[in-house]
Amino acid sequence: MKKFFVFLMIALAMLLTFSSCEKDDSPQDTATEQIAMENTGKDFTTAQELMKSTDDEVEEQVALAMMPSTPNSPPCPTRSLEFPQGTFPNTLTIDFGMEGCEGPHGHIRKGKIIVYMSAPMYEEGASRTLTFEDFSVDEVQIEGTKTLVNLGYNDEGFLSFSRTVEGALISFPDETNISYDSEHTLVQIAGADTPANLHDNIFAITGSTSGINRMDMAFTATVVDPLIKKRTCRWIVAGTSEIESDNGTATLNYGNGNCNRIAQLTLPNGNTLVVHVRRWW
């Protein structure tokens, strides 16, 4: 009986010790997971915004390259077509130079964007493929291949496009990086009737992105409510994405239509925080 009592006391002591360790470790583990999820959300918005910033630039430069003459065009970047204007397929090289050009909002772009155009983008089936050569925005290096394809009009009568990004690699001055691939559908909900006026374009975006963040953690981001991108605003103005990783699922809400760089990230534990898009330092 005495031996049994001693054994029981030892077993209880071990159980209490194990329970104590569980209680001590759990809050710390949870906090670490939440920080990792927070960083994943911030990295996703950064990668998305940096790559997306090339879209507006390319749209503008392609439009300028196709004009008969552009006497008031700034000297940087330079544009050169492989074949004469109006010829397709064609390749446009947008060269920001080694020293770089200061663009809108004071951002410095360097290097080249190479744009292959199979046909005018207003034609169904036309594609535009972007690649980068030593290209950077504010010393953040951008690599990868982005392809836009005109899918024609959908069942609701809106012009739609597919956009794929393959092998994206965004490298920061601190030697960290983000890599990802993505597939999205862009539905033009405004501006399709005025192709010469880019400023009234509004797109609703759906799809998903999978990649590795700056902490070497895998993530997948899926659009839940279409992301709304206006040509007149630098940022996504509305919509929701869910970001999944080993640490759980977070929700990123871009707001209700106001043009600002603020998004709200809801962590797996229900806590929320404000994410300021494009703050990558």
N, C-alpha and C positions, 0 to 999 in steps of 0.2 A: 504493500500500500504506500509505504514511504517512497519507494522508487517511482511509483506511478505519479505521486504528487510532485516530485522533483521534475519528472519529465513534462508534466502538465505546465508547471511554472516556466520552464525553459521554452516550451512551445508558445505560451502566451507572450513571453518577452520578445520572441522572434517576430510574432505577428504584430505586436505594437510597434516594434522597430521598423518593420516593413511599411506599416500604415503611416508612421511618422515621416518616412522618406518620401512616400507618395505625396503627402500633403506639402512637404517642403519643396519638392521638385516641380509639382504641377503648376503653381503660379509662374515660376521662372520659365518653364517650358512654354506656357501659354503666352507669356509676354514676348518671348523670342519668336514664336510663330506669328504673332500679330505684327511685330516689327518687320519680319520677312514679308508678310502679306502687304504691308504698307509700302515697302520698297518695290515690290512687284507691281503694285498699282501705279506708283510714280514712274517707274521705268517704262511701263506700257504707254502712258500718256506722252512721255518724252519721245519714245521711238516713233509713235504714231504721228506726233506733231512735226518732228524733224523730217520724216519721209514725206509727209503730206505737204510740207512747205515747198517742196520741189514742184508740185502739181501746178500751183498758180503761176510760178515762175515760167515753167515750160509753156503753159497756155499762152501767156503774154508774148514770149519770145517766138513761138511758132506763128502767132498772129502777125507780129512785126516782120518776120522773115517772108511771109507770103504777100506782104504789101508791095505795090510797085516801087515805092520809095518811102524812106523814113527820115526826112531831113532833120527832124527834131529829136531823133533817137539819141540817148546818151551813148558815149563812146565805149562804155563797159556795161555789160559784156558784149563781145563781138559775136556775130552770127555768120555761119557759112554753110551753104547748101552744096551737097555733092553734085546735084544736077540743077538745071535752070528752074526758076519758080514755076509752079503748076505741073511739074513732072512728078509722076509717081510710078513705082516706089521712089523714095528720096530719103536722104539722111541729113539732118540738121545738127551741126556742132555748135553748142553754146559755150563760149570760152570766157571764163571769168578771170583768167590770168593767174600767174603764180602769186602776185601781190594781192589779188582779190579785188572785188567790187563791193562797195557799200550799197546795200539794197534797202528796201522798205524797212522802217523801224530800226535802222542802224546795224543790221546784221551783215557780217562780212562773208561773202561766198568766194571760194577759190576753186580752181580746177575746171573741169569740163563736164557737161552733161551731153551725152550723145543720144539723139532722138531719131529712131528709124520709123518712117511713116509709110505704111503700105498703100494708103489712099486717103483722100480727105476724110476727116473724122465724122462728117455728117452722113457718110455713106454706110449703110448697114454692112457689117462684116469687116469694116476698116479697122486696122490696128495701129497702135503707137507703142513702141518699145523704148524704154529709157535705160541706159547704162551710164555708169559714172567713171570718170578718169581723174584720180587724185582730187576728188571733189570733197569740199568741206563747208560747213556753216559754223562760223565762230570757232574754228579749230576742231570741230567735231567731224570726224571723217565718216562719209556715207558711201557704202558699197551695196551692190545688189542689182537685180533686174526687175523692172516694173513694166507690166504690159497692160494696156487699156484696149478693149475691143468693143466696138459698137454692136450691140445685140438687136438693134431695131426697136420697134415699139412693143411694149408688153400688152397684156390683156386689158389693162386699164387705160391704154392709150398714151402711156408715158414713154419717152425715149429712155432706154436703159443701156448700161455698159457693164462689162465685167472688168475687174481690176485684180491682177495677181502680182504678188511680190515674192520673188524667189531669191534665196541666199542673201537676205538683207543683213548687213553687219554695220553697226553704228559704234564707232570707237571714240572714246573720250580722252581728253588730255591726261587724265589720271591713270590711263592704261586699262581701264575697265571697258567692257563692251556689252552690247545687246545684239543678239542675233534672232531672226525670226523669218517665217514665211506666212503669207496671208492670201486669202481669197475673199473678195467682196463683190457685191453687186451695187451699182450706183444707179438710182432712178432719178432722172431729171424732172423735178416737180415744178420747176419754173425756169423760163428763159429759153426753152427749146425753139420757140417761134422766132427768136431774134439771135441767130447764130453770130452775127457781127458784133453784138453787144455782150461781152462776157460778164458784165457787172450785175446783170439780173439773174444769173444762174443760181439755182438752189438745188441741192442733191440730197436724197434720202439714201443712206448707206446701210447695208446689212452684210453679214458674213462673219468670218472668224480669223483669228491670228494665233499662231503657236510659235513659241520661241524660248530662249534662255535669257534671264535677266542679268543685271550687273553683278549679282551675288551667285551666279552660276546655278540658278534654280529654274526649272522648267515651268512654263505657264501656258494656259490657253485662254484667250479672250473671245467671247462670243457676243455679238450684238443681240440684245433682247428687244429693245425698242429702237427703231431706225435712228441712226445718227444724222442730224441735220447740219449740212455745211452750206453756208452762203458764200458766194464769191466776194461779197463786200465785207466779210468778217474773217479775220485770221484764224479763228478757232471754231471748233464744233460748238453749236449753240444749243443743242438739245439732243436727247437720246440717252440710252442706258446700255452698258456692257457688263457682262459677268466675267470675272477673272478667276480662273481655277488654278490651283497649285496643290502641292502636297499639304499645304497649311490650311486648306479650306477654300471657300468661295467668297469673293468680295464683289460688291456691286459699285460700279462707277457711273454716276449720274452727272450729265453735262448741263443740266438746268432746263429752263423753260423758254428759251429763245433769245435771251439777252446776249449781246456780243461782249463776252469777257473771257478771261483765261482761267476761270474758277470752275472746278468740278468737285463733286462731293463723293468721297470714297467711304462706303460702309463695309467695315471689316466683318469677318465671320462671327465675332462675338457680339455684333450689334453696334459697336462703337463707330462713330463717324468722324471724319476729319476732312479738311479742305485741302485740295490739291491745286497748286498753281501751275498750270501747263506751261512748258518751255523753261522751267527753272532747272537746268541740268548741272549747274555748278554746285 
